[in-house]
Amino acid sequence: MPPAFFVEVAVPLPIDHPFTYRVPPGLEGRALVGMRVLVPFGSRKLTGLVTAVTDGSSLKGREARELVSFLDDEPYISARHVDFLLAAARETLAPPGEMLRAALPRGLPRKEAPAAARTESFFRLAPGFPPEGLTPKQRRVADAVREAGELSASDLAARVPGGPECARRMSARGLLLAEARPRPASLSAAHLPDTSGELVPTGRQEAALARIGVAIASGAHAAFVLHGVTGSGKTEVYLRAVEQARAAGRQSIFLVPEIALTPQLLGRVRSRFGEGMAVLHSGLSPAERAGQWRRVRAGETFLCVGARSAVFSPFPALGLVIVDEEHDAAYKQEDGVRYQARDLALLRGRMEDAVVILGSATPSAESWHRARTGAAALLALPERIGSSGMPAIRVVDLKARADRRGADRFFSAELEAAVDETLARGEKAMLFLNRRGFASALTCLDCGTTVQCRNCQVAMTWHQEHGALLCHYCNVKRGEPEACGKCGGHKLAQVGIGTERLLAWVAKRWKGARVARLDSDVTRRRGAYAEVLSGMQKGDVDILVGTQMIAKGHDFPEVTLVGVLLADLSMAFPDFRSSERTFQILSQVAGRAGRGGLPGTVILQTLSPEAPCVRKAAQNDFQGFMEEELAVRESVGYPPFGRMLMLRLWGARQEAAREAADEAARELSGPLASLGIRVLGPAPSPIARVKRRFHYQVLLVAPPAFPFGEALPDLLRPLREKARKSGVRLDADPDPYHMMV
């Protein structure tokens, strides 16, 4: 009798080990790593993925069940990609099956359904156009179609707000010709056309590309930190690096923090590479996403653009991974499998001998430390392209305005005068306030009680446009109470300011100005994001008010003034990264000013003018800030001079969650102390109740490069199981980016 043949199979369940199955006789030749298989699992049948072919010695005398069938004629993903996914699971302390669900389209489907094509209307001018009597909007639609020759409905929406609906009415009257055709997977619902034109690389860009090109040609892994000030031409370096990888016969992944918030960059990518690229983003249907993924797997494209999950793109010959705005918090997956896409990009680059470029005007402390220690090579673009220099930045101390009331308290005379001067010159202004809503709280003036969410331990925010209080954690809505719930008083005041209130104040102060707002409340309305950005691009907006959404890589040459109302808002968070985040957002939003030929001005209003992050941002001194910040981190062993792992425990019963956190800290303290790991806590999370769940946390502080994935799974497994039996969930978050819940 021939010897039995076995395979290790990962199933898409939260189980941290594979299962061994016997291969049916005669099918041994199909037993390859990366094949999908149908396996018996209890009383069910599940789709699994072969992660190894073995001799069955791990069974130790136990009987293995026979797999039902192979679902593929060739591996669903390559053995190299399987190795990467398993390594990523170890790094994130995630069960392999959970990683498969996160990384593969539709988890691990039993059958590959064909991508159902969606259709879209394409418009062109009818013969004999133009007729008389067009409305202003119809003329704008007609001009856009004439300029392009032919326009899809989505492209038209980016150029003319409400354009597709108007075009459909015009086609019904015979003014336009409309044709329905399959719609290609789009980069973004809000993409804008490429207006960059033909660019000639600067000397600095050529020097950076030369080093990148040598690394790609070598076929070996290399990591670069591309530190370029805002407007220095990082995007052009990225695109030419993609061309270098393509010339070497290899593919590229281009990660962006949030694909819907980078329409100008995406317009350039699409104009440059057209059908040679695939896209992976949340705006695709499941079938479209699977279709794009299959194109990548087959090597039919040489570039995949997407948000953090695109790091899992299954290219057969990956040569380059670009992480644009690598400092951005959006690269951290905060639920399910908690991974940092930047770190997985570096892991994949090492495993597949690919070049990794981490680009930012304000690199993260981790990436800057890599460059400082030689783990990554530093490429510098210290100057803006063209005649425009960096904007002049002034700091205004708001403490002197403590006697003012309402929105007027947050708008200094200096900023008001600067807006006046900017509008008088026919230029544009951006006003940044990283807080949405109308008022940040509703407070009783008799007893000081703030209206809190019943589900979460946070103050509710007043939204004037909804006429209601909203919780920004669980999204519950309630009307304004008639009296204080604690003392019965009727003196309820709207306290603080958000973008909604700021817009109302600005519209009243500058009555002749065209004003607009850009925050996540506005962009919930379909097409609103494209509408606002299109208005900015065409010069139809004089003052744009917004949250950090206005700092996401936009390039509007007519914007010469940026005003920051409360520069120190993010410093109040109980997080060791709060100073770094504040510096980054101030620098990024300041970088929107003066990107054309006109000089830019930035005014930072703050209650903490001497804070290092504010002071250094005003001096455009990234290196000085980072040296101070790293010195502080090193003194306490915080990242990048150590590693952290946050254990988050939460459940519906507070007592059960607290006891599970106590036990986790107690059980781990002894074994981990011998490994040089400090156990801090347990403690209630900074926001201790969210969505009616009580949250506790235990923080582990470890030496640099400590292998959490090797040392902790066996310790955490019994703790997870015991917590689960008491109705508590225990999540492990390696290298947590947010210390809050």
C-alpha positions, 0 to 999 in steps of 0.5 A: 500500500502506498504511503498516505499523503497529507495536507495542512489546511487553513479554514476561514474561522477564528482558529489559530492553527491549520488542520491536517487532512488526508489526500484521496488516493490518485489526487496526490498530484493536485496537492499543492500549496495555494489550492482551495479544497473542500474539507469536512469540518464537524458536521459541515463542509468548509472551503479551505486553503492548502498551506503545506504538504506534509507526511502526517507526522504531526498527527502523532497517531491520530486519524486524519479525515479525508478531504472531499475535493480540490476546487482548483486545477492550479493554485488559487494563490501562489505558494509565495503569497501563501507564505506572506499571508501566514507571516502577516497572520503571525505578525498581527497575532491573527488566526490564519483563517481570519487573515484569509478572510481579510486578504482574499475577495469574499473571504475564501469562496467555494466558486469564483463567480464571474464579475457582473459588468455594470453599465454606465451612460456615455454622452456626446453632442448630437448633430446640429448642436448647439440649439438656442435657449439652453439653461446655464447648467445645460450650457455647462454640461454641453461645454464639458462634453464638447471639450472631452468629445465624449464623457461618461456619467461619472466623469461628467459628475466630477466636472458639473454637479448634477451633470448626469441628470441634466445630460439624461434630460438633454438626451431625451430631447435629442440635444445629446446622444447617450449610449450605455456601455459596460463601466470599467472599475473606477478609481474613485467616485470623485476622481478629477481629471489630470491637469499636471501636463507633461512634467520634467523631473527636477535634479532632486527627483532624478537623483531619487529615481536613479537610486530607486531604479538601481534597486529595482534592477538589482532584484533585491529588497530595498526600502526608501523613505521619500521625504518631500515637502508639500508640492515637491513632486513626490507623485511624479517620482512614484509614477516614474518608479512604476515605469521602472518596475514595469520595464524590469518585468515586475508589477507595482502596488500603489497604496493611498490612505483613502482612495476617495479622498485623493481624486487629483492624484488618481486622475494622474495615475489613470491618465498615465497608465490607463488599462494597465492598472487595476483598482481595489477599493470599497466603491466596487461591488463584490463581483467587481472587486473579485474581477479586479483581483483576478486580473492582478493574480493573472498578471494582466496588469502591472499596477494595482492602486488601492487603500490598505487592503491592496497590500494583499494584491496577489501579483505574480512578480511584485517589484515595487510597493509605494505607500503614499502619505505613509504617516496616515492613520488610515493605514491602520486597520482598527477592527477584525485583523488589526494590521498596519499596511505600511508594516505589511508592505515592508514585510512583503518587500522583504519576502518578495525581494521588492522595493518599498517606498514610504513617502510623506512630507511628514514621515512617521517616527517609525519611518524616520527612525528607519532612515536614521539608523540605515534600515531604509535609505533617505531620499529628500525633496526639500523644495517645492517645484516651480517658483513657489516657496514654502508658505509663511506661517504665523502663530496667534495666541488665542488665550487673550480672547478668552472673554469672547463668546461663541464662534467669535472667540475662535476667530482672531483679528489677525485671521479675519484681516488675512481673509479680508486681504486674500478675498480683496486680491481675488484669491482663495482661503481654506479654514481648518477645524478638525471638529465637525458638527455645530457645537461640540457639546450641550451643557447645563449652565446651572450645574455644568452637566453635559448631555452624554450618549446613553450608549457611550461615555462621551458627550453628544455633538449638536448638529444644526442641520439635523436639529439633533444631538449625534454621538460620533461613536455609535451614531445614535441621534436624539432631539434637544432636551427641554431641561437638564436631566440632572438638575432640571434646569432650562439653561442649556447652552451650545458649547464649543465650535465645529465646522458647521458653526464655523461655516455659518459664522464665515457666511455671515461675516463675508456675505459676498463670498462663495463658501463651502464645507468639506467634512464627513457629514457633507460627503455622506451625500452621494456626489457631494465630495466631487461637487465641492472639489470641482467647485474649488478647481474651477474657482467657484469657491472663495472660502473652504471650511473643513476638517482634515479632509481638506488636507488630503493631497489637494492642489488648488493653485489659487489658495494662498491662505490657510487658517487653522482655528484650533491648532492644539485640538489633537494634543488633548488625546491621551496618546503618546503619538498626539504631539506627532499627529498634531505636527503632521496635520498642521504641516499637511494642512499648511501645505495647501497654501501657495502651491501656485505662483503666488506666495502662501500664508498660514495662520495657526491659532492656538492656546499652546503656542510654545508646544513643540509640535506647534512651534516646529510646524510654524518653522517648517522644521520637520527634522527639528521636531522629530529629533525632539520627539524621538529623544522623548520616546527613547527616554521611556522606551516607546516606539520606535525604541520599543514595541507595544501590544494592546490587549483590548477586552470588552463585553456587555457586563462591566464586572465580567470585562474587568475580571477578564482584564485583571486575569489577563494582566495577572497571568501574563505578568510573570511569564513576560517579565522574564522576557523583558516585557512590562505589563501596564494595567489593567485599566478602563479604556480612555472611553470606557463605554462604547455601544453599550460595551464596557472596555478595558485594556492591558498594555504590553511594552516590549524591547525593539523587534520583539517577536510577538507572533512567536512568543504570545499565541500560546499565552493568549489562547487560554485567556481568549477562551476563558474570556469568551466563556464569560461573554468577553472578547479579547483582541490583541492589537500589535503596535497599536496606532490609537490608544483610545478605544 
